[in-house]
């Protein structure tokens, strides 16, 4: 069976949740409340996020084709 999920703890205590939003919007991680996680009390601002490994290749290609490789003529 192997690994099915990639996960991280987003350490974000900003008011606008900039890091969590980046992981969610750009890298397509999602908050996972259905699983319990163990973390130290001093990491109370960390949010557990994950995504399925089976979709990583498709998401990587989309990111590089649509967001990362900007046309140099369109750059400011």
Secondary structure per residue as TSV (DSSP state, phi and psi in degrees):
chain	resnum	aa	ss	phi	psi
A	1	X	-	360.0	-49.3
A	2	X	-	73.8	-165.6
A	3	X	-	-75.9	139.7
A	4	X	-	-117.3	-20.9
A	5	X	E	-133.5	147.0
A	6	X	E	-106.8	132.6
A	7	X	E	-133.6	162.9
A	8	X	E	-153.6	165.0
A	9	X	E	-113.1	113.6
A	10	X	E	-85.1	110.4
A	11	X	E	-86.7	93.3
A	12	X	-	-136.9	111.3
A	13	X	-	-114.0	19.2
A	14	X	-	-76.5	154.9
A	15	X	T	-64.9	-36.0
A	16	X	T	-94.6	4.1
A	17	X	-	53.0	45.2
A	18	X	H	-57.2	-46.0
A	19	X	H	-68.4	-45.8
A	20	X	H	-60.4	-43.0
A	21	X	H	-64.2	-37.3
A	22	X	H	-63.1	-48.6
A	23	X	H	-60.1	-39.7
A	24	X	H	-73.7	-48.8
A	25	X	H	-76.4	-48.3
A	26	X	T	-87.2	-40.8
A	27	X	S	-103.9	-2.5
A	28	X	-	64.2	31.4
A	29	X	-	-78.8	155.9
A	30	X	E	-130.6	150.7
A	31	X	E	-69.2	138.1
A	32	X	-	-120.6	99.9
A	33	X	-	-92.3	-10.5
A	34	X	S	-78.0	-11.9
A	35	X	S	-115.7	140.6
A	36	X	-	-84.7	145.9
A	37	X	-	-131.9	153.0
A	38	X	-	-104.1	127.1
A	39	X	-	-148.3	150.7
A	40	X	-	-64.4	153.7
A	41	X	G	-59.9	-32.0
A	42	X	G	-72.5	-9.3
A	43	X	G	-100.5	35.2
A	44	X	T	-61.7	-21.4
A	45	X	T	-86.5	-6.6
A	46	X	E	-75.0	138.1
A	47	X	E	-115.6	128.3
A	48	X	E	-75.2	126.9
A	49	X	E	-135.5	151.4
A	50	X	E	-152.5	171.8
A	51	X	E	-157.5	157.0
A	52	X	E	-74.6	135.8
A	53	X	G	-66.8	-30.6
A	54	X	G	-62.1	-19.2
A	55	X	G	-102.6	-0.3
A	56	X	H	-62.8	-41.4
A	57	X	H	-61.9	-45.2
A	58	X	H	-64.1	-43.6
A	59	X	H	-66.7	-37.1
A	60	X	H	-63.9	-46.3
A	61	X	H	-62.2	-41.9
A	62	X	H	-63.4	-43.9
A	63	X	H	-60.6	-48.7
A	64	X	I	-68.1	-34.2
A	65	X	I	-79.2	-33.0
A	66	X	I	-106.9	-25.8
A	67	X	I	-122.3	-36.0
A	68	X	I	-83.2	-46.9
A	69	X	S	-88.4	81.8
A	70	X	-	-79.6	140.1
A	71	X	-	-62.5	123.0
A	72	X	G	-57.3	-28.9
A	73	X	G	-69.7	-23.6
A	74	X	G	-91.8	-7.2
A	75	X	-	-73.5	146.3
A	76	X	-	-83.9	360.0
